[in-house]
Amino acid sequence: MALDELRAGIDRADQELSAAFVRRMEIAARIAAYKRENGLPVLDQRREDAVAARMAAGCDARLAPYMERLYRTLFALSREYQQSLLARTGLIGHPLGHSCSPQLHSLYGDTGYQLWDITPDELPYFMQKRDFALANVTIPYKQAVLPDCDTLSDTARRIGSVNTLICRDGRVHGDNTDAYGFAALARRTGVDFSQGKTLILGSGGTSRTARYVVESAGGEAVIVSRTGENNYQNLSRHADARWIVNATPVGMYPNVDGCLLNLSDFPALSGVLDVVYNPLRTPLIQQAQALKIPAMGGLYMLCAQAARARELLTGTLPDADAAYQALLRQRLGVALIGMPGAGKSTLARRLAQLLPLELHDTDDEIAQSAGQTIPDLFKAQGEAAFRALESQAVAQAGSQGGRVIAAGGGAALREDNRRHLRQNCLVVWVQRDLQSLPLAGRPISQSCPSLQALYDQRAHLYAACADITISNKGSIEDCAREIAARYQAAVTAAPPAASAP
């Protein structure tokens, strides 16, 4: 028999094993529900021993030890799955409408993770009841839960802030996995806090966590607040800062336009970290990238701290890198910019199928909301009215993430549009030979002295906005596939390392 035939037989057996495994775990889930209803423990060691011995005795003697090991592994997986179903896990805070923690923890195998949006008046009851196995803690309760913890990790005690609660046998242990996550974010971005001064924007709980990590690495941390000794009016004294960390909610959705600093004032700057993860690129991160300074938002920190929290519960550290890539794939979109007629709308439709992501064509949405075509809108209300509607459409489309956006040819003219397109999207400048650009139905192209003049006015703005540039000279299919490949590379690539000291 040929090797390919033997491998085909293995493939068929694997498919049968896979189907059987799924059936077995589905039954394990039903058993978990029964045990929860009847107060029974997950582990029944005598039954596991008996089943493993019976299955080993029922097969060829040469395979018996392997069969026993197989069933020991199956039992361990079943127990882990049942424990994840039985344990109450979730996030406490107020408000929690923006949280993506359930999606994140599901990537770590916890499909029952919940959002517990509780008011300050409800917090004492929640902590007294202790009806949870794991509770992550966010604003505004990271300090409020401290008195209700029976034990604290050294990290939580030194920071004075808790973001993870583990409850076992009625006793609550408080830990701070934000410190673990923030340190992981710094390593991933190539930030070495031991080299030079770090400005930490903000004075709340996250700021204390960042300071702990910086000082634990042997670095100098300077806390910046609105009214403190070091504030936003006197930062010229710290122009030698090597690293900047935003530990405030400034720039976070839905108030995505805020930024506390002009990074050009810090000529020694080598890296920027922002704990905000929604949007993916805050104005601070965009500013750093425009200056070619290594920078990263808080999504990786979120994934790493959740992985550490999961380890505290289960004893196993899940893969934060894999979770980060999966979440990034859900949240990162693609925005197509370029001259009118460059093929953005057609490309966007095909690209939305390839990735796949939700499609948004800003010109189509403007026409639909206005109840008239773009040329008619220009005639009736003028370009200024159109640009105002365009900015609204771009802001809405760019705020959600996970979309393919076909932006109008003039969308990149406004700075706020460029910022809104970049916040959750890989921005692609689609280029096409000027002589190939159609004019019909394009008021600006028809009214300008020449397409070359229009291109010369806009090219530097397209370049400033774009992450990558693609030439649409061949087929739409080839161009769309090239963009899709560049998108996949962006999702899986590690960020550039910070420059050496």
Solvent accessible surface area in square Angstrom, and as a share of the most:
residue,aa,sasa,rsa
1,M,176,0.79
2,A,56,0.44
3,L,103,0.51
4,D,106,0.55
5,E,98,0.44
6,L,92,0.46
7,R,144,0.53
8,A,39,0.30
9,G,26,0.25
10,I,107,0.54
11,D,80,0.41
12,R,146,0.53
13,A,43,0.33
14,D,73,0.38
15,Q,126,0.56
16,E,124,0.55
17,L,115,0.57
18,S,64,0.41
19,A,47,0.37
20,A,39,0.30
21,F,76,0.32
22,V,77,0.44
23,R,141,0.51
24,R,70,0.26
25,M,28,0.12
26,E,100,0.45
27,I,90,0.46
28,A,5,0.04
29,A,28,0.21
30,R,178,0.65
31,I,77,0.39
32,A,1,0.01
33,A,38,0.29
34,Y,130,0.49
35,K,30,0.13
36,R,135,0.49
37,E,140,0.63
38,N,77,0.39
39,G,68,0.66
40,L,86,0.43
41,P,97,0.61
42,V,22,0.13
43,L,82,0.41
44,D,71,0.37
45,Q,86,0.38
46,R,209,0.76
47,R,145,0.53
48,E,17,0.08
49,D,59,0.30
50,A,57,0.44
51,V,14,0.08
52,A,0,0.00
53,A,59,0.46
54,R,143,0.52
55,M,65,0.29
56,A,12,0.09
57,A,89,0.69
58,G,71,0.68
59,C,36,0.22
60,D,66,0.34
61,A,87,0.67
62,R,192,0.70
63,L,98,0.49
64,A,23,0.18
65,P,75,0.47
66,Y,130,0.49
67,M,49,0.22
68,E,63,0.28
69,R,160,0.58
70,L,88,0.44
71,Y,39,0.15
72,R,87,0.32
73,T,75,0.43
74,L,27,0.13
75,F,9,0.04
76,A,44,0.34
77,L,74,0.37
78,S,9,0.06
79,R,64,0.23
80,E,90,0.40
81,Y,73,0.28
82,Q,12,0.05
83,Q,95,0.42
84,S,10,0.06
85,L,45,0.22
86,L,39,0.20
87,A,28,0.21
88,R,86,0.31
89,T,1,0.01
90,G,0,0.00
91,L,14,0.07
92,I,0,0.00
93,G,0,0.00
94,H,74,0.33
95,P,95,0.60
96,L,4,0.02
97,G,82,0.79
98,H,73,0.33
99,S,17,0.11
100,C,3,0.02
101,S,9,0.06
102,P,37,0.23
103,Q,86,0.38
104,L,1,0.00
105,H,3,0.02
106,S,48,0.31
107,L,71,0.35
108,Y,23,0.09
109,G,41,0.39
110,D,1,0.01
111,T,102,0.59
112,G,36,0.35
113,Y,13,0.05
114,Q,76,0.34
115,L,70,0.35
116,W,24,0.09
117,D,70,0.36
118,I,21,0.11
119,T,52,0.30
120,P,82,0.52
121,D,132,0.68
122,E,83,0.37
123,L,13,0.06
124,P,67,0.42
125,Y,143,0.54
126,F,27,0.11
127,M,1,0.00
128,Q,131,0.58
129,K,116,0.49
130,R,65,0.24
131,D,62,0.32
132,F,12,0.05
133,A,19,0.14
134,L,2,0.01
135,A,0,0.00
136,N,7,0.03
137,V,4,0.02
138,T,33,0.19
139,I,112,0.57
140,P,68,0.43
141,Y,5,0.02
142,K,28,0.12
143,Q,69,0.31
144,A,48,0.37
145,V,0,0.00
146,L,40,0.20
147,P,115,0.72
148,D,49,0.25
149,C,19,0.12
150,D,60,0.31
151,T,59,0.34
152,L,43,0.22
153,S,21,0.14
154,D,83,0.43
155,T,32,0.19
156,A,0,0.00
157,R,137,0.50
158,R,155,0.57
159,I,8,0.04
160,G,26,0.25
161,S,1,0.00
162,V,0,0.00
163,N,5,0.03
164,T,0,0.00
165,L,0,0.00
166,I,5,0.02
167,C,17,0.10
168,R,127,0.46
169,D,146,0.76
170,G,45,0.43
171,R,139,0.51
172,V,1,0.01
173,H,57,0.25
174,G,0,0.00
175,D,12,0.06
176,N,5,0.02
177,T,2,0.01
178,D,14,0.07
179,A,6,0.05
180,Y,81,0.31
181,G,0,0.00
182,F,1,0.00
183,A,25,0.19
184,A,9,0.07
185,L,0,0.00
186,A,4,0.03
187,R,155,0.57
188,R,49,0.18
189,T,0,0.00
190,G,29,0.28
191,V,10,0.06
192,D,65,0.34
193,F,7,0.03
194,S,51,0.33
195,Q,68,0.30
196,G,44,0.42
197,K,26,0.11
198,T,0,0.00
199,L,0,0.00
200,I,0,0.00
201,L,1,0.00
202,G,9,0.09
203,S,69,0.45
204,G,39,0.37
205,G,15,0.14
206,T,33,0.19
207,S,2,0.01
208,R,90,0.33
209,T,2,0.01
210,A,1,0.01
211,R,110,0.40
212,Y,43,0.16
213,V,13,0.07
214,V,0,0.00
215,E,83,0.37
216,S,69,0.45
217,A,48,0.37
218,G,61,0.59
219,G,15,0.14
220,E,95,0.43
221,A,18,0.14
222,V,12,0.07
223,I,43,0.22
224,V,0,0.00
225,S,24,0.16
226,R,160,0.58
227,T,132,0.77
228,G,29,0.28
229,E,141,0.63
230,N,24,0.12
231,N,26,0.13
232,Y,45,0.17
233,Q,153,0.68
234,N,35,0.18
235,L,12,0.06
236,S,101,0.65
237,R,131,0.48
238,H,19,0.09
239,A,35,0.27
240,D,88,0.46
241,A,0,0.00
242,R,31,0.11
243,W,4,0.02
244,I,0,0.00
245,V,0,0.00
246,N,4,0.02
247,A,10,0.08
248,T,20,0.12
249,P,82,0.52
250,V,37,0.21
251,G,2,0.02
252,M,58,0.26
253,Y,74,0.28
254,P,97,0.61
255,N,117,0.60
256,V,18,0.11
257,D,75,0.39
258,G,30,0.29
259,C,52,0.31
260,L,37,0.19
261,L,20,0.10
262,N,83,0.43
263,L,2,0.01
264,S,73,0.47
265,D,88,0.45
266,F,10,0.04
267,P,117,0.74
268,A,47,0.36
269,L,16,0.08
270,S,11,0.07
271,G,1,0.01
272,V,0,0.00
273,L,1,0.01
274,D,0,0.00
275,V,26,0.15
276,V,6,0.04
277,Y,32,0.12
278,N,20,0.10
279,P,2,0.01
280,L,19,0.09
281,R,35,0.13
282,T,1,0.00
283,P,13,0.08
284,L,8,0.04
285,I,1,0.01
286,Q,17,0.08
287,Q,46,0.20
288,A,0,0.00
289,Q,61,0.27
290,A,79,0.61
291,L,75,0.37
292,K,178,0.75
293,I,21,0.11
294,P,23,0.15
295,A,12,0.09
296,M,15,0.07
297,G,9,0.09
298,G,1,0.01
299,L,7,0.04
300,Y,21,0.08
301,M,13,0.06
302,L,23,0.11
303,C,0,0.00
304,A,2,0.02
305,Q,17,0.08
306,A,0,0.00
307,A,1,0.01
308,R,69,0.25
309,A,0,0.00
310,R,13,0.05
311,E,45,0.20
312,L,36,0.18
313,L,31,0.16
314,T,55,0.32
315,G,62,0.60
316,T,83,0.48
317,L,81,0.40
318,P,30,0.19
319,D,86,0.44
320,A,16,0.13
321,D,62,0.32
322,A,54,0.42
323,A,4,0.03
324,Y,20,0.08
325,Q,51,0.23
326,A,32,0.25
327,L,2,0.01
328,L,18,0.09
329,R,90,0.33
330,Q,96,0.43
331,R,45,0.16
332,L,19,0.09
333,G,0,0.00
334,V,0,0.00
335,A,0,0.00
336,L,0,0.00
337,I,1,0.01
338,G,0,0.00
339,M,8,0.04
340,P,17,0.11
341,G,8,0.08
342,A,1,0.00
343,G,16,0.15
344,K,16,0.07
345,S,45,0.29
346,T,59,0.34
347,L,0,0.00
348,A,0,0.00
349,R,120,0.44
350,R,63,0.23
351,L,0,0.00
352,A,11,0.09
353,Q,124,0.55
354,L,44,0.22
355,L,20,0.10
356,P,103,0.65
357,L,31,0.15
358,E,98,0.44
359,L,69,0.34
360,H,27,0.12
361,D,15,0.08
362,T,0,0.00
363,D,45,0.23
364,D,87,0.45
365,E,58,0.26
366,I,3,0.02
367,A,26,0.20
368,Q,153,0.68
369,S,93,0.60
370,A,37,0.28
371,G,66,0.64
372,Q,57,0.25
373,T,75,0.43
374,I,24,0.12
375,P,41,0.26
376,D,64,0.33
377,L,0,0.00
378,F,28,0.12
379,K,171,0.72
380,A,73,0.57
381,Q,102,0.45
382,G,27,0.26
383,E,73,0.33
384,A,82,0.63
385,A,30,0.23
386,F,9,0.04
387,R,18,0.06
388,A,45,0.35
389,L,51,0.25
390,E,0,0.00
391,S,16,0.10
392,Q,119,0.53
393,A,15,0.11
394,V,0,0.00
395,A,34,0.27
396,Q,109,0.48
397,A,1,0.01
398,G,1,0.01
399,S,17,0.11
400,Q,87,0.39
401,G,12,0.11
402,G,13,0.13
403,R,28,0.10
404,V,0,0.00
405,I,0,0.00
406,A,3,0.02
407,A,2,0.02
408,G,6,0.06
409,G,10,0.10
410,G,4,0.04
411,A,0,0.00
412,A,2,0.01
413,L,63,0.31
414,R,89,0.33
415,E,118,0.53
416,D,50,0.26
417,N,1,0.00
418,R,42,0.15
419,R,54,0.20
420,H,19,0.08
421,L,0,0.00
422,R,28,0.10
423,Q,4,0.02
424,N,4,0.02
425,C,2,0.01
426,L,18,0.09
427,V,0,0.00
428,V,0,0.00
429,W,20,0.07
430,V,1,0.00
431,Q,55,0.24
432,R,94,0.34
433,D,57,0.30
434,L,36,0.18
435,Q,157,0.70
436,S,55,0.35
437,L,11,0.06
438,P,60,0.38
439,L,80,0.40
440,A,80,0.62
441,G,48,0.46
442,R,78,0.29
443,P,29,0.18
444,I,33,0.17
445,S,6,0.04
446,Q,107,0.48
447,S,87,0.56
448,C,25,0.15
449,P,128,0.80
450,S,51,0.33
451,L,33,0.16
452,Q,94,0.42
453,A,33,0.25
454,L,6,0.03
455,Y,58,0.22
456,D,88,0.46
457,Q,109,0.48
458,R,7,0.03
459,A,21,0.16
460,H,118,0.53
461,L,31,0.15
462,Y,1,0.00
463,A,57,0.44
464,A,73,0.57
465,C,1,0.01
466,A,20,0.16
467,D,52,0.27
468,I,25,0.13
469,T,65,0.38
470,I,3,0.01
471,S,59,0.38
472,N,6,0.03
473,K,149,0.63
474,G,60,0.58
475,S,55,0.36
476,I,56,0.28
477,E,61,0.27
478,D,94,0.49
479,C,6,0.04
480,A,0,0.00
481,R,126,0.46
482,E,83,0.37
483,I,0,0.00
484,A,13,0.10
485,A,60,0.46
486,R,97,0.35
487,Y,3,0.01
488,Q,64,0.28
489,A,55,0.43
490,A,38,0.30
491,V,0,0.00
492,T,67,0.39
493,A,59,0.46
494,A,73,0.57
495,P,31,0.19
496,P,95,0.60
497,A,79,0.61
498,A,16,0.12
499,S,70,0.45
500,A,88,0.68
501,P,119,0.75
